[in-house]
Amino acid sequence: MALLEVENLHVYYGNIHALKGISLKVDPGEIVTLIGANGAGKSTTLKTISGLLRPRGGQITLAGEDLSAMSPHGIVAKGVVHVPEGRRIFGRLSVTENLEMGAFTRTDRSGIEADLERVFGMFPRLRERRAQVAGTLSGGEQQMLATGRGLMTRPKVLLLDEPSMGLAPVLVDLIYDSIKEINASGTTILLVEQNAFMALSVASRGYVLQTGEVVLQGSAADLKANEEVRRAYLGG
């Protein structure tokens, strides 16, 4: 059974039909990526899975349990955590306070402390800046913080939206190293990314979205080798 499954999802913005029957699945332990041009529906898919948008049709399930009508905080409590595009950190709170906000559903203080140490071990820059106001961090540091905050919830599925956006190449490599580490530790990941080459380099499978529909799917290796994908998204 798939851990996360989306079936025939239809989503509208007013009269605009943004998602037109999208179906996808993510198996336990996978990294699956959604790639496509701006406006293809990638971020809309993640927002719908996390409950920020309501579908007009279709179903979203986690280990067979229907999430489609749940509130965003209810979906988080079930184990689906969204790290949104643009980071969306709490700019006036410190780094540590932002990370603690990620654990708002938890009461296990010792476990929270252990996970703080895990995040600081993964992102040493955050340890150095643990008392710093988050809004004064660089873009790369804010992405580390947003990702770390997501991990503090102990997600079953981590939804990552454009983690490399606006970052220098050296920071993109660092963020993607952390994505591989997070996955290797047992967290399943659904990744949305404009940087299709980077996304396909870490994913096991991918879906190509175009104007709200899945037009292609397959293994990451097959998608990287596909001439249409190379021409449209990989600069081939």
MONOR-V77373 format. One record per residue. RES is the residue in one small letter. SS is DSSP state (hx for helix, st for strand, lp for the rest). D_LAST is the distance of its C-alpha to the last C-alpha in Angstrom with 2 decimals. Layout:
RES&SS&D_LAST  RES&SS&D_LAST
This chain:
m&lp&35.62  a&lp&32.63  l&lp&33.44  l&st&31.83  e&st&31.44  v&st&30.63  e&st&31.87  n&st&31.53  l&st&31.31  h&st&32.15  v&st&32.25  y&st&33.37  y&st&33.65  g&lp&36.80  n&lp&36.08  i&st&32.29  h&st&30.97  a&st&28.26  l&st&27.76  k&st&28.41  g&st&29.35  i&st&26.82  s&st&27.53  l&st&26.17  k&st&27.75  v&st&27.58  d&lp&29.60  p&lp&31.68  g&lp&29.90  e&lp&26.33  i&st&23.53  v&st&21.89  t&st&19.22  l&st&18.79  i&st&15.52  g&lp&15.15  a&lp&15.54  n&lp&18.79  g&lp&21.68  a&lp&20.26  g&lp&23.22  k&hx&22.01  s&hx&24.74  t&hx&27.23  t&hx&26.84  l&hx&27.72  k&hx&30.55  t&hx&31.99  i&hx&31.94  s&lp&33.73  g&lp&36.28  l&lp&35.49  l&lp&34.87  r&lp&36.93  p&lp&35.52  r&lp&37.42  g&st&36.58  g&st&35.24  q&st&35.89  i&st&34.59  t&st&36.15  l&st&36.32  a&lp&37.73  g&lp&39.21  e&st&40.81  d&st&40.11  l&lp&38.81  s&lp&38.36  a&lp&41.61  m&lp&41.83  s&lp&41.96  p&hx&39.21  h&hx&41.66  g&hx&42.62  i&hx&39.02  v&hx&38.75  a&hx&41.99  k&hx&40.57  g&lp&37.76  v&st&34.71  v&st&33.77  h&st&31.34  v&st&29.86  p&lp&28.97  e&lp&26.41  g&lp&28.03  r&lp&30.05  r&lp&33.36  i&lp&35.60  f&lp&39.33  g&lp&39.37  r&lp&43.15  l&lp&43.47  s&st&43.02  v&hx&40.22  t&hx&42.65  e&hx&43.86  n&hx&40.34  l&hx&39.82  e&hx&43.24  m&hx&42.37  g&lp&39.72  a&lp&42.64  f&lp&44.76  t&lp&45.07  r&lp&46.42  t&lp&49.93  d&lp&49.53  r&hx&50.06  s&hx&49.68  g&hx&46.41  i&hx&45.13  e&hx&46.11  a&hx&44.36  d&hx&41.13  l&hx&41.45  e&hx&41.65  r&hx&38.60  v&hx&36.56  f&hx&38.02  g&hx&37.19  m&hx&33.54  f&lp&33.41  p&hx&36.02  r&hx&35.44  l&hx&36.88  r&hx&39.93  e&hx&40.49  r&lp&40.33  r&lp&42.04  a&lp&44.74  q&lp&42.55  v&st&42.13  a&hx&38.68  g&hx&38.02  t&hx&38.17  l&lp&35.34  s&lp&32.00  g&hx&28.98  g&hx&27.81  e&hx&31.37  q&hx&31.68  q&hx&28.65  m&hx&30.35  l&hx&33.53  a&hx&32.14  t&hx&30.63  g&hx&33.91  r&hx&35.94  g&hx&34.12  l&hx&34.92  m&lp&38.57  t&lp&38.97  r&lp&38.15  p&lp&35.67  k&lp&35.08  v&st&31.77  l&st&29.97  l&st&27.87  l&st&25.50  d&st&24.13  e&lp&21.48  p&lp&22.89  s&lp&20.50  m&lp&21.02  g&lp&22.23  l&lp&22.46  a&lp&21.91  p&hx&19.43  v&hx&22.49  l&hx&23.85  v&hx&20.67  d&hx&20.96  l&hx&24.64  i&hx&24.25  y&hx&21.85  d&hx&24.31  s&hx&26.98  i&hx&25.15  k&hx&25.04  e&hx&28.68  i&hx&29.76  n&hx&28.33  a&hx&29.89  s&lp&33.19  g&lp&33.16  t&lp&31.70  t&st&29.46  i&st&26.58  l&st&24.79  l&st&21.97  v&st&20.49  e&lp&17.64  q&lp&15.33  n&lp&13.51  a&hx&11.78  f&hx&10.59  m&hx&14.29  a&hx&15.72  l&hx&14.22  s&hx&15.28  v&hx&18.86  a&lp&19.21  s&lp&20.61  r&st&19.62  g&st&17.88  y&st&18.37  v&st&16.15  l&st&18.47  q&st&18.60  t&lp&21.81  g&lp&23.90  e&st&23.00  v&st&21.16  v&st&18.86  l&st&17.30  q&st&18.48  g&st&18.42  s&st&18.18  a&hx&15.63  a&hx&14.66  d&hx&14.34  l&hx&12.26  k&hx&9.72  a&hx&9.80  n&lp&9.89  e&hx&7.70  e&hx&8.94  v&hx&8.33  r&hx&4.67  r&hx&4.75  a&hx&7.76  y&hx&7.90  l&lp&5.43  g&lp&3.79  g&lp&0.00
